[in-house]
Each structure stands twice: as C-alpha cells, then as structure tokens.
Amino acid sequence: MIQRILFAASTHARLCLIFGLAGGLLLPAVAGALVPWLPHMVAALLTITALRIGWRAAMGAVGDLRWGLSAILLLQMGVPLACLGIMTLAGFGDSPATLAIVLASAAPAIAGSVNLALILGLDGGRMMQIFVLGTAAFPLTVLPVLAALPQLGPVTDVVFAALRLLVIIAVSAGTGFVLRRLFFPRPSQDQIKALDGLSVIAFSSIVVGLMAALNPALRGDPLAVLWWALLAFAISYLLQLFTLLALRHGKLKAVAGPIAIGAGNRNIAIFLVALPAEVLAPLMVFIGCWQLPMYLTPVLLPRLYKWALGDE
C-alpha cells in the first residue's frame, strides 16, 4: 500500500505540487497548524533529498567549484545589485516592490530546488551542488546587498540566520548521505522511484504552511494579491528564462538547467528569521505568492527547459 502511494506520487509529481498549492489556499486551518513545523519539515525534506541523490552525485568533481561559485556570485550578488540600481534610477528605489525584487534575487536556492530539478528530468546532483554552494556563500554575498539597503537594519542578524541554515543543511544532508550508504548503497529502480515519491510528498506538504498568510489576504484585498502574484511570476520566470538563454549555447550548457532552477527559485523565507518584522510586513503577501511560480515551474515551464537545453 505504501509503495503504491509513493509510486503514484512519483508518477504524478506535478499534480502533487498543484494539490499542495491548493491545500495552502483552501485549508487555512491546516496551513496555520503547519507553520510552527516548517523548519522541521524543511530539514526532513533535505534528508530525504540527500538520501535520494547520494554523496557522489551531490559532491561531483572539485573542478565544479569554478563554475558553481561564479554562478552563485552572479546570481546572489550581481543580479540583486543590478536590479536595485535599475529600480533606483527609475525612481522606485524605496518601494516595497523593489525590496521584494532585491531580496528574492539575493536569496539562495530553495531546499526543494533539487526536487524541482528531478521532476523536470534535470541533474539532481548538480542542483544539490548549487543549492549547497549558494547557501554556504550567502552570508558573504548578502553583505553588499544589505549595505545598499541600509533601512533593513544590522546585517549580523541575516548572517547569523544564514549560518544557522547552513548548519541545518549540513546535519540534514549528512544524515541522508549516511542513510543512503547504510541502506541503499546501490538502489534499485523501484527504490529510486519510491524515494522520488517520498520527496515529492514532503515537498508538496511544505508549501501548505508557506502559504498560510495568503488565504486571509485573498479575502481582504484580492487585487493586491493579484499584483504581488504577477510580480512573483515575473521575477521567477524571467530569471529562469534569461539564465537559460545566456547559457544554452555556451560551455555551461550541461549545467544550464540546474543553474536556471536555482536562479528563479529562491529561499526568500530566510529573511523572515533575520530582518525586522516591520521591514518585512509589506512583503508577507508577496512571500506567500512567491510559492506559486516556484511550485508551478515543473507544470508551466517544462517545454521551455526542453527547448533551451536542445531536447526538442
């Protein structure tokens, strides 16, 4: 029975993500109840993902650090600073929209980015590398961004939050790698499919809690929610599109897919535990809307990835 459920989740991964989004919107009581458990759920997802990927695929060759670190510096520092400069020149430097754009593009990839890559048929090991490198570098890449946004308060809070996240990632992923070595050193195809299904279920469950603030906002001011949702889709999908266009014909075509996933699916929630509540208050609806394009990436963008990566 359990195996059939896991196989079904793996086969219908995109549908599971849609169910997760629907649950976040239609079940506000459940969403609210899951909020305190989100850190634990993220840690569990990381463990399951590491168990599915394995140490060898996640770490790869040492030479990968060259392209990986370059990509992280550009995505997490170059892009947000460029966006801030453009918005400031346009006269919108102090707007909530600018703050949303800068923070979203300065954050590292989400923990579920590996799951998104796997659903799209991309290299999960490469995606794990980008995710780990991005999170490890975040305490440094975020400093110049926050220096350009002095209204956000002391940068030490964000740095400490990033370091805490890095510890959680190390412990959770390490646990998954150990379990893989102990119980699935050479997993069969059925075991891989079952682990895929388990990771999809975990990934789909997290979004329910992440969207807890969206249901009340829809009842109170649906037009504002629509505006923030459009901004979220624009940021996420334009970042993925531009990344794919920039890399599809170059030397990094082999990793263009994972880098694009990391570019458009960022862990803006890291700022929730680091920045003053009064600063983020105008962005709470945006943070809820931010889940929509990310979880719909495997549903709406598979043809874009196939075209950009030369599969059709």
C-alpha positions as CSV (number, residue, x, y, z in Angstrom):
1,M,0.0,0.0,0.0
2,I,2.7,2.5,1.0
3,Q,4.8,1.5,-2.1
4,R,1.8,2.2,-4.4
5,I,1.3,5.6,-2.8
6,L,4.9,6.5,-3.2
7,F,5.0,5.3,-6.8
8,A,1.8,7.3,-7.6
9,A,3.4,10.4,-6.1
10,S,6.5,9.9,-8.2
11,T,4.5,9.3,-11.4
12,H,2.1,12.3,-10.8
13,A,4.7,14.7,-9.2
14,R,3.3,17.8,-10.9
15,L,-0.2,17.0,-9.8
16,C,1.0,16.6,-6.2
17,L,2.6,20.1,-6.3
18,I,-0.7,21.6,-7.5
19,F,-2.5,19.8,-4.7
20,G,0.0,21.3,-2.3
21,L,-0.7,24.8,-3.6
22,A,-4.5,24.2,-3.4
23,G,-4.2,23.0,0.1
24,G,-2.3,26.1,1.2
25,L,-5.2,28.3,-0.3
26,L,-8.2,26.2,0.6
27,L,-7.2,24.8,4.0
28,P,-6.2,27.8,6.2
29,A,-6.5,26.0,9.4
30,V,-4.2,23.2,8.3
31,A,-1.8,25.8,6.8
32,G,-1.7,27.7,10.1
33,A,-1.1,24.5,12.1
34,L,1.9,23.6,9.9
35,V,3.7,26.9,10.3
36,P,5.5,26.1,13.5
37,W,6.7,22.8,12.0
38,L,8.1,24.3,8.8
39,P,11.8,24.2,9.9
40,H,11.4,20.5,10.8
41,M,9.7,19.8,7.5
42,V,12.5,21.5,5.6
43,A,15.1,19.5,7.5
44,A,13.2,16.3,6.7
45,L,13.0,17.2,3.0
46,L,16.7,17.8,2.9
47,T,17.4,14.4,4.5
48,I,15.1,12.7,2.0
49,T,16.6,14.6,-0.9
50,A,20.2,13.7,0.2
51,L,19.1,10.0,0.6
52,R,17.7,10.1,-3.0
53,I,20.7,11.8,-4.6
54,G,23.6,10.2,-2.7
55,W,27.0,11.7,-1.8
56,R,28.8,11.0,-5.1
57,A,26.2,12.7,-7.2
58,A,25.8,15.7,-4.8
59,M,29.5,16.5,-4.5
60,G,30.8,15.8,-8.0
61,A,34.2,16.9,-9.1
62,V,36.3,19.5,-7.4
63,G,36.5,21.4,-10.7
64,D,32.8,22.1,-10.5
65,L,33.6,24.7,-7.8
66,R,34.8,27.1,-10.5
67,W,31.6,27.4,-12.4
68,G,29.5,26.9,-9.3
69,L,31.0,29.8,-7.3
70,S,30.9,32.1,-10.3
71,A,27.2,31.4,-10.9
72,I,26.4,31.9,-7.2
73,L,28.3,35.3,-7.1
74,L,26.4,36.5,-10.2
75,L,23.0,35.3,-9.1
76,Q,23.1,36.2,-5.4
77,M,25.1,39.4,-5.6
78,G,25.3,40.7,-9.1
79,V,21.6,40.3,-10.0
80,P,20.1,41.9,-6.9
81,L,22.6,44.9,-7.0
82,A,21.8,45.4,-10.7
83,C,18.1,45.2,-10.1
84,L,18.4,47.7,-7.2
85,G,20.4,50.1,-9.4
86,I,17.8,49.9,-12.2
87,M,14.9,50.5,-9.9
88,T,16.7,53.4,-8.1
89,L,17.4,55.1,-11.4
90,A,13.7,54.6,-12.3
91,G,12.7,56.4,-9.1
92,F,11.4,53.3,-7.3
93,G,14.3,52.6,-5.0
94,D,12.3,52.9,-1.8
95,S,9.2,51.0,-2.9
96,P,8.1,47.6,-1.4
97,A,8.3,46.1,-4.9
98,T,12.0,47.0,-5.2
99,L,12.6,45.4,-1.7
100,A,10.8,42.3,-2.9
101,I,12.8,42.1,-6.1
102,V,16.1,42.6,-4.4
103,L,15.5,40.2,-1.5
104,A,14.1,37.5,-3.8
105,S,17.1,37.7,-6.1
106,A,19.6,37.9,-3.3
107,A,18.5,34.7,-1.5
108,P,20.0,31.2,-2.2
109,A,18.1,28.5,-3.9
110,I,15.2,26.8,-2.0
111,A,15.7,23.5,-0.3
112,G,13.2,22.0,-2.8
113,S,15.2,23.1,-5.8
114,V,16.6,19.6,-6.1
115,N,13.1,18.2,-6.2
116,L,12.1,20.7,-9.0
117,A,15.2,19.6,-11.0
118,L,14.4,15.9,-10.6
119,I,10.7,16.5,-11.7
120,L,12.0,18.3,-14.8
121,G,14.4,15.5,-15.6
122,L,17.5,17.5,-14.8
123,D,20.6,16.6,-12.9
124,G,19.7,16.4,-9.2
125,G,23.4,16.1,-8.2
126,R,24.3,19.3,-9.9
127,M,21.3,21.1,-8.4
128,M,22.4,19.9,-4.9
129,Q,25.8,21.4,-5.6
130,I,24.3,24.8,-6.5
131,F,22.0,24.7,-3.5
132,V,24.7,23.9,-1.0
133,L,27.2,26.4,-2.5
134,G,24.6,29.1,-2.6
135,T,23.6,28.7,1.0
136,A,27.3,28.4,2.1
137,A,28.2,31.6,0.3
138,F,25.0,33.5,1.3
139,P,26.5,35.1,4.5
140,L,29.1,36.8,2.2
141,T,27.0,37.5,-0.9
142,V,24.3,39.2,1.1
143,L,26.5,41.7,2.7
144,P,26.9,44.2,-0.2
145,V,23.2,43.9,-1.0
146,L,22.2,44.8,2.6
147,A,24.8,47.6,2.6
148,A,22.9,49.1,-0.4
149,L,19.7,48.7,1.6
150,P,20.6,50.3,5.0
151,Q,16.9,50.6,6.1
152,L,17.0,46.8,6.7
153,G,18.9,47.2,9.9
154,P,22.0,45.3,11.2
155,V,23.4,42.8,8.8
156,T,24.6,40.5,11.6
157,D,21.1,39.1,12.0
158,V,20.9,37.9,8.4
159,V,24.4,36.5,8.6
160,F,23.7,34.5,11.7
161,A,20.4,33.3,10.2
162,A,22.3,32.1,7.1
163,L,24.9,30.3,9.3
164,R,22.1,28.6,11.2
165,L,20.6,27.5,7.9
166,L,23.9,26.2,6.8
167,V,24.3,24.0,10.0
168,I,20.8,22.6,9.4
169,I,21.6,21.8,5.8
170,A,24.9,20.1,6.9
171,V,23.2,17.9,9.5
172,S,20.2,17.0,7.5
173,A,22.1,16.3,4.3
174,G,24.7,14.4,6.2
175,T,22.0,12.2,7.8
176,G,20.6,11.5,4.3
177,F,24.0,10.5,2.9
178,V,24.7,8.2,5.8
179,L,21.3,6.5,5.4
180,R,21.9,6.1,1.7
181,R,25.3,4.4,2.4
182,L,23.8,2.1,5.1
183,F,20.5,1.1,3.4
184,F,20.6,1.9,-0.3
185,P,24.3,1.7,-1.5
186,R,23.1,0.5,-4.9
187,P,19.3,1.4,-5.0
188,S,17.1,-0.5,-7.5
189,Q,14.9,1.4,-9.9
190,D,11.8,0.7,-7.7
191,Q,13.7,2.1,-4.6
192,I,14.6,5.2,-6.5
193,K,11.0,5.7,-7.7
194,A,9.8,5.2,-4.1
195,L,12.3,7.8,-2.8
196,D,11.2,10.2,-5.6
197,G,7.6,9.8,-4.4
198,L,8.6,10.4,-0.8
199,S,10.4,13.6,-1.7
200,V,7.5,14.8,-3.8
201,I,5.1,14.3,-0.9
202,A,7.4,16.1,1.5
203,F,7.9,19.0,-0.9
204,S,4.2,19.3,-1.6
205,S,3.4,19.4,2.1
206,I,5.7,22.2,2.9
207,V,4.0,24.7,0.6
208,V,0.8,24.4,2.6
209,G,2.4,26.0,5.6
210,L,4.3,28.6,3.5
211,M,1.1,29.9,2.1
212,A,-0.6,30.4,5.4
213,A,-0.8,34.2,5.0
214,L,-2.3,34.1,1.5
215,N,-5.8,33.0,2.3
216,P,-6.6,35.9,4.6
217,A,-5.1,38.3,2.1
218,L,-7.3,37.0,-0.7
219,R,-10.4,37.7,1.4
220,G,-9.2,41.1,2.4
221,D,-7.6,42.6,-0.8
222,P,-7.6,40.2,-3.8
223,L,-6.3,42.9,-6.2
224,A,-3.2,43.4,-4.0
225,V,-2.7,39.6,-4.0
226,L,-3.0,39.6,-7.8
227,W,-0.4,42.3,-8.2
228,W,2.1,40.6,-5.9
229,A,1.5,37.3,-7.7
230,L,2.2,38.8,-11.1
231,L,5.4,40.3,-9.7
232,A,6.4,36.9,-8.2
233,F,5.8,35.2,-11.6
234,A,7.7,37.9,-13.4
235,I,10.8,37.7,-11.1
236,S,11.0,33.9,-11.0
237,Y,10.3,33.1,-14.7
238,L,12.3,35.9,-16.2
239,L,15.3,34.9,-14.1
240,Q,15.0,31.3,-15.4
241,L,14.4,32.5,-19.0
242,F,17.4,34.8,-19.0
243,T,19.7,32.2,-17.4
244,L,18.7,29.6,-20.0
245,L,19.2,32.0,-22.9
246,A,22.6,33.0,-21.6
247,L,23.9,29.5,-21.0
248,R,22.2,27.3,-23.7
249,H,24.9,27.8,-26.3
250,G,28.0,28.2,-24.0
251,K,30.4,25.9,-22.2
252,L,27.9,25.7,-19.3
253,K,25.1,24.2,-21.3
254,A,25.4,20.9,-19.3
255,V,24.5,22.7,-16.1
256,A,22.3,25.4,-17.6
257,G,19.1,23.7,-16.3
258,P,20.1,23.4,-12.7
259,I,21.6,27.0,-12.6
260,A,18.3,28.3,-14.1
261,I,16.3,26.4,-11.4
262,G,18.5,28.0,-8.8
263,A,18.2,31.4,-10.4
264,G,14.4,31.5,-10.3
265,N,13.5,29.6,-7.2
266,R,15.0,31.4,-4.2
267,N,14.6,30.9,-0.4
268,I,13.3,34.4,0.4
269,A,11.9,32.8,3.7
270,I,15.5,33.0,5.1
271,F,14.9,36.7,5.6
272,L,11.8,36.0,7.8
273,V,14.1,34.9,10.7
274,A,16.6,37.7,10.1
275,L,15.1,41.0,9.3
276,P,12.9,43.2,11.5
277,A,9.2,42.4,11.3
278,E,8.3,46.0,10.4
279,V,10.5,45.9,7.4
280,L,9.0,42.6,6.0
281,A,5.4,43.4,7.0
282,P,4.6,44.9,3.5
283,L,6.1,41.8,1.8
284,M,4.2,39.0,3.7
285,V,1.6,38.6,0.9
286,F,4.5,38.6,-1.7
287,I,6.2,35.8,0.2
288,G,3.0,33.7,0.1
289,C,2.6,34.5,-3.6
290,W,6.3,33.6,-4.2
291,Q,5.5,30.0,-3.7
292,L,3.1,30.0,-6.8
293,P,5.7,30.3,-9.6
294,M,8.2,28.1,-7.8
295,Y,5.8,25.2,-7.3
296,L,4.3,25.6,-10.8
297,T,7.7,25.7,-12.5
298,P,7.5,21.9,-13.4
299,V,3.9,22.4,-14.6
300,L,4.3,25.6,-16.7
301,L,8.0,25.5,-17.9
302,P,8.9,22.0,-19.0
303,R,8.7,23.0,-22.7
304,L,10.9,26.0,-22.1
305,Y,13.6,23.8,-20.5
306,K,13.4,21.2,-23.2
307,W,13.7,23.9,-25.9
308,A,16.6,25.7,-24.2
309,L,18.5,22.5,-23.5
310,G,18.1,21.2,-27.0
311,D,15.8,18.3,-26.3
312,E,13.2,19.3,-28.8
